[in-house]
Amino acid sequence: MTMRALSAIPALALLFLTVACGPQPAWFDGEEMMFDPDWIIEVDIEVAEEDWEVLRYQARNFQDVLCAVEPPPNPFTYFEGDIVIDGIRVESVGVRKKCFFGSCDSDRPSFKVSFNEYVRGQRFMGLRRFTLNNAKSDPAKIKQCLGYWLFDRAGVISPRCSFAHVTVNGVDKGLYVHVESIKTEMMSRYFDDTRGNIYEGALSDFQPNWVNTFQKKTNEENPDRSDLDAMVNACAAPDDVFEESLSSLIDLDSYYRFWVMEVLIGHWDGYASFNHNNFYIYGDPKSEKFHFIPWGIDGILFSQPGATKSVFADAIIPHRLYKNPESQARYLDLLEELIDTVWDEEIILAEIDRMEELITPIADSYRTGELAWLIQHVRDFVVNNPIEIRAELEGEPVPWTTPLSGPPCLRERGSFSGSFSTTWGSIESVDPFGEGTGVFNVVMDDLPVPINFVASVAGLDPNPEVPDPKPTIQILATTPGESGDLLIAAILVINDPNLVEANKSVPINMGEAAGYIFRQDPLNPANFEVFLLMDGSILFSQAAMVPGEPISGVVQATITDSGW
């Protein structure tokens, strides 16, 4: 692991880089040092303990996000604190939590640090902001930096990325990913004019009932969103003029590259996939066209079993382009070109080796030995994905038959109530149905679901692909199906171990705890359904988190469709 000593910088230069106001000369810019790929930054965050207890539990309301007609309210507030970066202290900075849903965590939250939140013009090494991602959805820890590096190799506008080792008030929080904030400073590396609108797309698309979920990140004081309205109109154009209408508003050359790279890296939570999520757009005032920028790419570089590998076309732009034979051919030609040029297996595997050597001393500490196994899965994807894509490209192009989707909306389907009484660690039993007891009551679509058998297990999630495993309770049952018994399970994940406490009620709201109802045919594992548990609670009566000790409680919640 290579560490760079900031103390080697002359004191006067360091002072200038830390507190300078306004633009800095390029030759005096320390940003490149902060994104040195061979440098793990040591970051110590210091906030008042009472503020930390508020900050780490702040969370979004799931219902505010799904089926939204405007950007959801931001529940995260800045708290004043100090930050020490490789021994250099910066006082009075703003620190807040950062997440959407999948990355939310109350023990290891992601962070936004604003150097000028309380001190006007304050910067550190040229940066006004510092983004630290907990990589909760990336147990291998390397996917974000590897993904942005691949986008950059393809000529796609991408944030810079490096690694950080983070402590909060002296408590080690492990390895984080330091990602460049998508703001005007980043745009200045790509565009002559940085006064354009930056929008974040989070469960967003250019459809009339969906466009208002784009969140404006610059020029916020100006309510004008006519540029997005123009995109909606272009996306509604007839088939024969669709690409022409679109090309007047977005840089199509760069969009096709963005689209192809989302597919090549397996960005199942991106814009082209069914989530319509994790991307930014920038409206360049000079060309008057939008450019797409990747974001939130921690859940990449893995294959969805049975899914199409050579195209994602759920969102309206890729959906309509792929349906048109000429634009489909353009996409497929570029896909093959970038597999041949950007997806150089030898170069990518060497970069994975470099990252693994760099991060292993820190990232492997929580589950010794598993990091290498997890990173090997990334290597396997790098080798196998282009093979699977090429196999699909033989003969006729894969048809895209999925209908164009609209906003994801929760729909109430029923209710769940139950109880569990088991021992901690039983979740790792080879025979979970031989563990614990419980009650399992389900009403679906106004009809009670017959239940034949109930068991319960608890412990830390044993799946090695789950980073920072959380306390998990499973109430297991069987229910009659057409060809035999089906497995039905209530799965409860508590995001903060400190909440597992006797006589404590934990809300089921995707924040403090997430809940699911899972139903599957054991003889046909591909035949399964998943529903969300919302607006409920877990009340613990016993809560020992010691192997073999009792843990018990009661649960009640509403069953809803997942929104997709």
N, C-alpha and C positions, 0 to 999 in steps of 0.2 A: 504494500500500500504506500503510495507516494503522498507525502504531506508537504505543503509549501509554507515556508515561514513568512508571514506578512511582516514580521519585524525587520525583514531585510529591506523593506521599502523605506526610503528616507522619511523621517518623521514629518517633515513639512508636507511632502507629497501625500502621505497617509492622512494627515489632518484635512488636506484639501479634498481628497477623495471621499472622506467620511462625512463632512458637513457642508460641502459646496452647494451653493444655490445656483439655479439656472443651468444653461448648457455648459458642458465641459469640452475642451479640445479633445479630438479623437485620440491623439497620442498620449493623453493623460487619463484615458478611460480604463478603469480597473475591471470592467465587466468581464472581459475575456478570462481574467484570473478566476473569477467566481464560477465560471463554467468550464474550467479546465477538466477534461475528461479523466485525467489521472490524479485528481485531487478530491479527497473526501473532506468536506468542510466540517469542522467541529463547531456546533451551535449550542449555546446554553441560553435558554429562555428563562427569564425571571419575572414572575408576576405575583401579585399578592395572592396568598392562598385562598382567600375568600373569592377573589375574582376568578381564580383557576377553577374553583368548584362550580361557578356559574358558567364560565366559558365552555368547559368540556361537556356539559350536559345540554347545551343549546342544540336544537335539532329542528328540521323542517317538519311541517305537518303534511303527511302523505296525501291527504285529500286536497290540499292546496295546490299540489303539483299535477295530479292526474285530472284530465278534462278541464284544464285551466283555460281561461279566456284572456289572460294577461300574464306577464311574468309573475311567478309566485313571490310572496313577500320574503325578504331576506331576514332570517331569524338571528343572524350572527352579528354581534356587536364588538367593536374594538375595546380593548382594555389596555391601559397604559402600563408599560413595563420596560425592562432593560433587556438587551440581547448582547451576548458575547460571542463573537465570531473569530475563531482561531486566536483567542486571547485578546482581541480588540473589543472593548466595551463601547456600545452605543446606547445612550440613555434616552428615556422618554420616547419609546417607539410604540406604535399601535400593534397589538397582537389579537387576532381573532381566529375562531375555528373556521374551517373550510371543508365542505362536502356537499354532495347532492343526496344520495342514499347509500349506494353500495360501499362508499368509502367512509361513511360516518362511523365514528368510534369515540367513546367517551374516555377510554384509557389512553389510546394513542391517536388523538385527533390529528388531522391535517391542519396546517396553519397558513394564514396570510400574515405577513409582517409588513407594516407600512412605516418606513423610516420617517416620513414627513407628516404623519397623522397628528402629532402634537408639537413638532418643531418645524416650522415652515422652511421648506427648502432643504431639509436634512436628507442626505443620501449616504449610502455606504458603497464604496468602490464603484460609484456611478449608478447604483441601483436605488430606485425609490421604493421598490417592493421586493419582497422575498417570499416565494411560494414553496412550501414544504409539504409534499404528499406522503402519506403514510404507507402507500403501496399495499393497502389492505386487500385489493383484488388481484394482487400480483405476488404470490408467495415466492416466486423466483427472484423478485426485486429488480430485475434488469430490463423488464419489458418496456417500460416507458422510455428510458433513454435509448434503448435499441430501436424502438419504433420511430421516435423523432429523428434519429440518425438515418433510418431507412427512408423516411419521407424526404429528408434533406438530400439524400443521394439521388432521389428521383426528381429533384428540382421543385419540390413543394415547399411553400412558406411554412416554417416550423419553428416552434420555440426551442431554445437551447436547453440542455438538460445535464445535470451532474448529480452527485450524491452528497448526503450530509449525515453526520452522526449527531443526534439530538438528545439533549437532556432538558427537563423542565423542573425548575426549582431543585436541581440536584438529582432528580430521578432519571435514570437512563431510559430513554424511549426507543433506542435502537436506530437502525438505518432508515433514513428518509430519502426521498427523491426531490432534488431541487430543480424546479421547472421555471423557465422564464415566464413572467407574467405577460399576457398578450395585451399590450398597451401601446401608446404612441412611440415609446422608446424602441420597442421591437419593430414597429412598422417602419421606423426610420432606416433600418438596415435593408429594407426592400423597396421603399417608395420615396420619391422626391417630396411628396406632399402627404403629411401625416394628419391633416385636419379632417379626414373622412370619418364616417361612422363605423365603429366596431360594434358588432352584435354577437352575443353568445347564444348559441342554439342548444337548448336543453329540453329534450322531448318537444322539438319544434319542427315546423315545416311550412312551406310557402303555399298553404291552403287557407281559404277565407276564414274557416272556423278554428285556425290553428296558428296563424302568423303572429298574433299578438303575444305569444309566449316568448318570442325573441327578446332578450334583455339588452338594452343599450348600455354600452360600456364606456363610450366617450360622447361628448356633446350632450350629456344627460339633461342639461337645463333646457335644451331645445326639444319640444315635444313632437316635432315633425318626423314622421315615419313613412313619408310618401315613397321613399326608395324601396321599402318592403312591400308597400301596396303595388308598386310597379312590378315587383317580382311575382306577386300573386297573379296579376293580370297576364304576365308573360307565360306563367305556368298553366294558364287556362286557355292558351291559344290553340287553335285547331292543329291536328296532327301535321298537316302539310306545311305549316309555317312555325311549328313549335320551336325547333332548333334555331331558326332565324330570329324569332322573338327573344329567345333566351340569350343568344349571343350579343344582343344589344345591351344586356344588363350584367352579364357575368363573363369573365375571361374563360371561355370554353376550353382553351388549350390547357390552362392550369387546372380547371375543374376535372377534366378527364384524368389527369395525372393523380389528383387527389382521390378520385373515385377508384381508380385501379389500385392505388396503394392501400386504401381501406380494405379492399378485397384481398390483396396479397398478404397483408399482416393479420388477416382474420379479425378485423375490428367489428365484432358482433354488437358492440354498443355504440357504433358510430352513426353518421348521418344516413348512409345508404342502407343500413340494416333496419330491422323492424323497430328499433328504439328511436330512430331519428334524433340522435343524441350526441353530445360530446364533440362540438365543433364551433368554430367562430367564422364569421365572415367580415371582411373589411371592404368598404366602398372607397376605392381609389378616386379622389377628386379629379385627377389628371385624365384618366381613361374613362371615368364615370362607369366603372364596372366593378362588380364584387369579386373577391378572391376568397376561397375556402381555406381554412386553417385547422389542422387537427388539434384535439385537446382531449384530456381524460382518457389516455390510451393505456390504462393499466390492465384491462381485460382483453388482451390481444394474444396472438401467437399460440392459439390452440384451436383444435378442430371440433366443430359441433357434429356429433355422429349423425350420419344420414342427411346432412344439409348440403345444399349446392355449394361448391367451392369456387367456381369460376365467375360468379356474379352475385352481388347483393343489389336489389332494386326495389326496396320497400318504399323509400321516400319518393316524393313526386318527381324530382328532377331525374334521378337514375331510372325510375320506373318508366317514365315516358320516353327517355332516350333509348332504353333497351328495347322498348316495344317497336321502335322505328328501325327498319332494316339497315338504312344507311348509317345512322348513329350507332347502332349495335355493332356494325362492322368496324367502325372507327374505334369503339371501346375495345373490341376483341383484338384488333391489330396492336393497339397500345399495350394491352395486357401481355401479349406474347413478347413484344419488344422489351418491356420492363422486366419480365422474367429473364430474358437473355442478357440484359445489361445491368440493371440495378440488383437483381437477385443473384449476385455472385456468391455461391455457397461458400467458397473458400474464404472470401473476405468477411462474410457475415460470421462464420464460425470462429474466425480469428478474433473478431470484435467481442463475441460472447466469451471467449477464453480470457481476453483482457479484463472484461468487466468482472468475471467470476473471481479472478485472482485479486482484484482490487477490493471487492466487497466482502469476501468470505470471512475475514477475521471479525467483522462486526455482524453481518447478516446471518451467519450460521450459529450464532450463540444461543438462540432460543430453542432450536431443535437440532442438536449437533448431528451433522452428517446428512441431513435431509436436503440442504440447499443444493448440493451437487446433483442429487436425484431430480429435483425440481428444474434446475437449469438444463439437465439433459432432455427434459420434455420440450424445452424451447428449441434445442438443437434438432430434435426429431421433427418438429414442425418445419423448421427451416429446410430440412432435407426433403421431407415428404410432401409438403403442401404444393410445391410446383409440379411434382409428379402427378398428384391427384388432379390439379387444374388442367395439366396437359392431357390427361386421360379424358376429361370432360370436353376438351376442345377438339378431340378427334371426331370427324363427321359433322353432323349438324350442331349448331349452337344449342346449349341447354335452354329450353323454353322457360320463361318466367310466368308462372300461372297464378301467383299470389295476388289477390286483388289489392288495389291501392288502399292503404289503411288511413283511418282518421285518428283523432286524438285518443289516447288511452283513457278510458273512464272506468272507475270502480262501479260495480253493480252489486248490491246486496243479494246474497243467495240463500242465507240461512243463519243458523247460530250453532255455537259449540259451547258445551259446558262439560267439565270433567274434573278428575283428580288424579294424583299420582302419589305413590308411596314406594320408594325404592332406595337403593344405596348409591353413593357417589362412586363413579368408576364403572358402574354396570353397563354403561354405553359401549364398552369395549368387549362385552361378553360375546362368545361365539354363538350363544343361543339367547338372543334378547327376549324371546317370548317365554323364556324360563325365568325371567327376572321381574320382580316387583308386582304390584297390583295397581288397579286404578278404576276409574269410571269414565265412560266415553259416550256422551250424548250428542248426536248431530241431527239437526233438522235442515234439509236441503229442499228448496223450492216448496216449502210448506208441508213437506212429508218427512216423518221421522225415518232415519236410516237404521235398519236392523243391525245390531252388533252381536257377534258371537263370542268374542274372547278379548280380554284386555290384559296388557302387561305394561310396565313402564321402566325406563332406563334413564340414567343421568350421568353427566361427566363432561369433560372437555371434548369437543368435536374431534374424533380420532382421524379424520380425513387428513392425510399429510399435505394435500394441496390447499388446505385452508390455513392461511397465515394467522398467527396470533389467535389460536383457537379459543372460542368463547364457551362459557357454561351453557350446556344444551340439555334440554329435557325432551324425551320422546314418549308420548303415550300411544301405545301400539294396540291395534285391534284388527279383527277380520270382519268382513261383511259379505253376505252372499252376492255372487255375481252370476251371469248367465251360464258360465262354464265352470263354476267353482268359486271358492272363497277368494275375495280380493283383500289385499293389504290396505288398511286405512290407518293413517298416523297423524297425530297432532305433534308438530315439531316446533319447539320454543327455544329461541336463541337469545340469551341475555347479554347485551353488549358490554356491560361493565360488571366484572365479578363482585365489586363492592355492593351491588344491589341484591346479591343472593344472601339474604339475612332473614332469620326467623321473625315472623309477624310483620314482614314488610310486603307491601303491595307494589308490584312493578307493572307499569302500563305497557300494554301491547300496542305499539303505535309506530313501529319501524324505527323508533329512536332508541328508547331504553331497552325495548325487547321487540323482536320480530317473531311473527307466528305464521305457520302454514298448515293447511290440511292437504295431505298427500294421499292419493288413492291410485293403486297400481295392481295390475294382473300379474301375479308371480310367474305365470307360465308364458307371459308375453310382456317383458319389461318395457317395451316401447309403447305399450298401451297404459298411459298414466294421465292423471289430472292433478293440477296444483291450484289451490285457492289460498288467498291471503286471509289471515286472521287480523282483524282491526277492532279498534274501540273496545278493547278488553283489558284484562289484568291477570296477573299471576300473584296469588297470595300464598307466601311460604308459611308453613307451620313449623317445619324443621328444615335447616339449611346448612348442614355440615358439608364442606367441600374437602373432605378427607376420605381417602379410599376406604370403602367398607362402611362408612358412617351413614346414618339415615338422612334422606332428604324427601320432603313431602309437601303437598300443597293442593290448592284448587285453582281452576282456570275457568274463565268465561270470556267469550269474544263473539264478534259478528264475523260470519264467513262472507267474503266477497270474491268476485272475479278479480284476476290479477290486473285488469285494465288493458290487456292486449288480446 
